[in-house]
Amino acid sequence: MSGYVVLTTTCGVCGKMFHCNPNRVPSKDNQAFCHECVEEANLERVKLGMDAHPIHPEAYKPLPEQELR
């Protein structure tokens, strides 16, 4: 039998608690960022002519336990 892993953490920008995939969530210096804050940052980056930060499609979904690293 296998299960899933979900990281519960607070966003490094807004402080909101959220759930994410620990292997895929956008982060920097061990601080994860919620989907809303990454989307908002990406809108600003594009306005400034910068590339948007990629968001993996599984970043905010449960991780199969066998994939935990």
GUVEX-994167 format. One record per residue: residue number from 1; residue in one letter; x, z negated, y negated of N, C-alpha, C in turn. Coordinates in pm, whole numbers, plus 50000, padded with zeros to 5 digits. Atoms other than C-alpha are relative to their C-alpha. Layout:
<pts>
+-----+---------+-------+-------+-------+-------+-------+-------+-------+-------+-------+
! num ! residuo !   nxx !   nzz !   nyy !  caxx !  cazz !  cayy !   cxx !   czz !   cyy !
+-----+---------+-------+-------+-------+-------+-------+-------+-------+-------+-------+
! NUM !       A !     X !     Z !     Y !     X !     Z !     Y !     X !     Z !     Y !
...
+-----+---------+-------+-------+-------+-------+-------+-------+-------+-------+-------+
</pts>
This chain:
<pts>
+-----+---------+-------+-------+-------+-------+-------+-------+-------+-------+-------+
! num ! residuo !   nxx !   nzz !   nyy !  caxx !  cazz !  cayy !   cxx !   czz !   cyy !
+-----+---------+-------+-------+-------+-------+-------+-------+-------+-------+-------+
!   1 !       M ! 50084 ! 50000 ! 50117 ! 50000 ! 50000 ! 50000 ! 50089 ! 50000 ! 49876 !
!   2 !       S ! 49922 ! 49996 ! 50123 ! 50132 ! 50083 ! 49655 ! 49911 ! 49965 ! 49882 !
!   3 !       G ! 50073 ! 50039 ! 50119 ! 50033 ! 49972 ! 49309 ! 50053 ! 50070 ! 49877 !
!   4 !       Y ! 49961 ! 49944 ! 50129 ! 50089 ! 50043 ! 48945 ! 50061 ! 49892 ! 49912 !
!   5 !       V ! 49937 ! 50089 ! 50096 ! 50294 ! 49890 ! 48667 ! 49954 ! 50040 ! 49861 !
!   6 !       V ! 50037 ! 49977 ! 50139 ! 50175 ! 49854 ! 48307 ! 50076 ! 49898 ! 49917 !
!   7 !       L ! 49933 ! 50090 ! 50093 ! 50385 ! 49709 ! 48027 ! 49900 ! 49963 ! 49890 !
!   8 !       T ! 50080 ! 50048 ! 50112 ! 50190 ! 49495 ! 47780 ! 50099 ! 49948 ! 49897 !
!   9 !       T ! 49903 ! 50034 ! 50104 ! 50380 ! 49466 ! 47453 ! 49934 ! 50012 ! 49863 !
!  10 !       T ! 50050 ! 49981 ! 50135 ! 50338 ! 49465 ! 47078 ! 50076 ! 50115 ! 49935 !
!  11 !       C ! 49942 ! 49884 ! 50068 ! 50402 ! 49768 ! 46859 ! 50106 ! 49954 ! 49899 !
!  12 !       G ! 49892 ! 50030 ! 50092 ! 50727 ! 49763 ! 46665 ! 49969 ! 50033 ! 49855 !
!  13 !       V ! 50039 ! 49966 ! 50137 ! 50546 ! 49899 ! 46358 ! 49883 ! 49912 ! 49954 !
!  14 !       C ! 50122 ! 50067 ! 50047 ! 50195 ! 49752 ! 46336 ! 49978 ! 49862 ! 50062 !
!  15 !       G ! 50014 ! 50130 ! 49935 ! 50229 ! 49453 ! 46571 ! 49883 ! 49989 ! 50096 !
!  16 !       K ! 50115 ! 50001 ! 49909 ! 49919 ! 49548 ! 46771 ! 50047 ! 49993 ! 50144 !
!  17 !       M ! 49969 ! 50004 ! 49857 ! 49926 ! 49460 ! 47142 ! 49941 ! 50124 ! 50066 !
!  18 !       F ! 50048 ! 49882 ! 49929 ! 49896 ! 49762 ! 47371 ! 50065 ! 50008 ! 50138 !
!  19 !       H ! 49950 ! 49978 ! 49865 ! 49957 ! 49880 ! 47729 ! 50068 ! 50136 ! 50005 !
!  20 !       C ! 49928 ! 49873 ! 49991 ! 50203 ! 50153 ! 47823 ! 50079 ! 50010 ! 50130 !
!  21 !       N ! 49911 ! 49970 ! 49888 ! 50425 ! 50311 ! 48086 ! 50141 ! 49961 ! 49955 !
!  22 !       P ! 49869 ! 50045 ! 50047 ! 50761 ! 50130 ! 48057 ! 50109 ! 50107 ! 50007 !
!  23 !       N ! 49900 ! 49893 ! 49989 ! 50953 ! 50445 ! 48157 ! 49978 ! 50112 ! 49898 !
!  24 !       R ! 50036 ! 49883 ! 50081 ! 50778 ! 50683 ! 47914 ! 49961 ! 49970 ! 49856 !
!  25 !       V ! 50047 ! 50033 ! 50135 ! 50664 ! 50495 ! 47602 ! 50107 ! 50030 ! 49896 !
!  26 !       P ! 49902 ! 49981 ! 50107 ! 50832 ! 50599 ! 47276 ! 50053 ! 49864 ! 49953 !
!  27 !       S ! 49941 ! 50127 ! 50039 ! 51076 ! 50324 ! 47182 ! 50137 ! 50022 ! 49939 !
!  28 !       K ! 49865 ! 49999 ! 50056 ! 51395 ! 50241 ! 47000 ! 50049 ! 49856 ! 50002 !
!  29 !       D ! 49942 ! 50135 ! 49995 ! 51626 ! 49943 ! 47051 ! 49910 ! 49900 ! 50072 !
!  30 !       N ! 50089 ! 50084 ! 49918 ! 51393 ! 49800 ! 47320 ! 49871 ! 49959 ! 49930 !
!  31 !       Q ! 50127 ! 50026 ! 50067 ! 51095 ! 49807 ! 47083 ! 49909 ! 50121 ! 50020 !
!  32 !       A ! 50095 ! 49892 ! 49972 ! 50795 ! 50015 ! 47194 ! 49907 ! 50021 ! 49881 !
!  33 !       F ! 50090 ! 49964 ! 50110 ! 50554 ! 50192 ! 46958 ! 49867 ! 50049 ! 50056 !
!  34 !       C ! 50133 ! 49959 ! 49953 ! 50178 ! 50235 ! 47002 ! 49974 ! 50147 ! 49966 !
!  35 !       H ! 50033 ! 49859 ! 50017 ! 50024 ! 50580 ! 47021 ! 49960 ! 50031 ! 49856 !
!  36 !       E ! 50048 ! 49976 ! 50136 ! 49857 ! 50550 ! 46682 ! 50116 ! 50005 ! 49900 !
!  37 !       C ! 49887 ! 50002 ! 50093 ! 50182 ! 50461 ! 46502 ! 50093 ! 50120 ! 50020 !
!  38 !       V ! 49917 ! 49881 ! 49976 ! 50376 ! 50741 ! 46671 ! 49933 ! 50124 ! 49942 !
!  39 !       E ! 50073 ! 49887 ! 50056 ! 50104 ! 50990 ! 46576 ! 50010 ! 50002 ! 49848 !
!  40 !       E ! 49991 ! 50009 ! 50146 ! 50107 ! 50866 ! 46215 ! 50141 ! 50038 ! 49952 !
!  41 !       A ! 49862 ! 49967 ! 50036 ! 50487 ! 50887 ! 46200 ! 50025 ! 50149 ! 50016 !
!  42 !       N ! 49981 ! 49856 ! 49978 ! 50474 ! 51239 ! 46343 ! 49936 ! 50083 ! 49889 !
!  43 !       L ! 50063 ! 49928 ! 50111 ! 50232 ! 51352 ! 46073 ! 50092 ! 49999 ! 49877 !
!  44 !       E ! 49909 ! 50011 ! 50114 ! 50473 ! 51225 ! 45808 ! 50127 ! 50082 ! 50021 !
!  45 !       R ! 49879 ! 49923 ! 49970 ! 50775 ! 51380 ! 45981 ! 49976 ! 50150 ! 49979 !
!  46 !       V ! 50032 ! 49857 ! 50015 ! 50605 ! 51722 ! 45993 ! 49985 ! 50035 ! 49852 !
!  47 !       K ! 50014 ! 49976 ! 50144 ! 50511 ! 51694 ! 45624 ! 50136 ! 50012 ! 49931 !
!  48 !       L ! 49865 ! 49999 ! 50057 ! 50880 ! 51633 ! 45550 ! 50088 ! 50111 ! 50058 !
!  49 !       G ! 49925 ! 49889 ! 49941 ! 50984 ! 51938 ! 45754 ! 50084 ! 49959 ! 50120 !
!  50 !       M ! 49926 ! 50049 ! 49884 ! 51118 ! 51731 ! 46045 ! 49921 ! 50027 ! 50127 !
!  51 !       D ! 50068 ! 49986 ! 49872 ! 51040 ! 51770 ! 46413 ! 49925 ! 49871 ! 50033 !
!  52 !       A ! 50076 ! 50116 ! 49953 ! 50774 ! 51541 ! 46558 ! 50072 ! 49938 ! 50121 !
!  53 !       H ! 49947 ! 50066 ! 49880 ! 50886 ! 51282 ! 46813 ! 49912 ! 50038 ! 50118 !
!  54 !       P ! 50083 ! 49965 ! 49885 ! 50774 ! 51393 ! 47158 ! 49931 ! 49876 ! 50058 !
!  55 !       I ! 50074 ! 50106 ! 49932 ! 50508 ! 51182 ! 47329 ! 49971 ! 50050 ! 50141 !
!  56 !       H ! 50022 ! 49959 ! 49861 ! 50517 ! 51210 ! 47708 ! 49853 ! 49980 ! 50035 !
!  57 !       P ! 50142 ! 50011 ! 49965 ! 50168 ! 51272 ! 47853 ! 49965 ! 49872 ! 50077 !
!  58 !       E ! 50025 ! 50122 ! 49923 ! 50206 ! 50959 ! 48071 ! 50047 ! 49874 ! 49927 !
!  59 !       A ! 49943 ! 50112 ! 50075 ! 50345 ! 50732 ! 47796 ! 49908 ! 49878 ! 49993 !
!  60 !       Y ! 50093 ! 50111 ! 50017 ! 50030 ! 50521 ! 47774 ! 49908 ! 49987 ! 50122 !
!  61 !       K ! 50073 ! 50008 ! 49873 ! 49915 ! 50542 ! 48139 ! 50078 ! 49912 ! 50097 !
!  62 !       P ! 49930 ! 50082 ! 49902 ! 49996 ! 50317 ! 48436 ! 50109 ! 50081 ! 50073 !
!  63 !       L ! 49887 ! 49941 ! 49929 ! 50323 ! 50389 ! 48619 ! 49991 ! 49965 ! 50148 !
!  64 !       P ! 49994 ! 50035 ! 49858 ! 50323 ! 50415 ! 49001 ! 50122 ! 49911 ! 50026 !
!  65 !       E ! 49895 ! 50100 ! 49984 ! 50530 ! 50116 ! 49113 ! 50129 ! 50056 ! 50059 !
!  66 !       Q ! 49879 ! 49944 ! 49939 ! 50772 ! 50329 ! 49316 ! 50087 ! 50076 ! 49899 !
!  67 !       E ! 49924 ! 49930 ! 50104 ! 50879 ! 50504 ! 48991 ! 50064 ! 49905 ! 49899 !
!  68 !       L ! 49942 ! 50097 ! 50093 ! 50978 ! 50181 ! 48813 ! 50151 ! 50000 ! 50011 !
!  69 !       R ! 49854 ! 50004 ! 50000 ! 51343 ! 50186 ! 48709 ! 50049 ! 49887 ! 49916 !
+-----+---------+-------+-------+-------+-------+-------+-------+-------+-------+-------+
</pts>
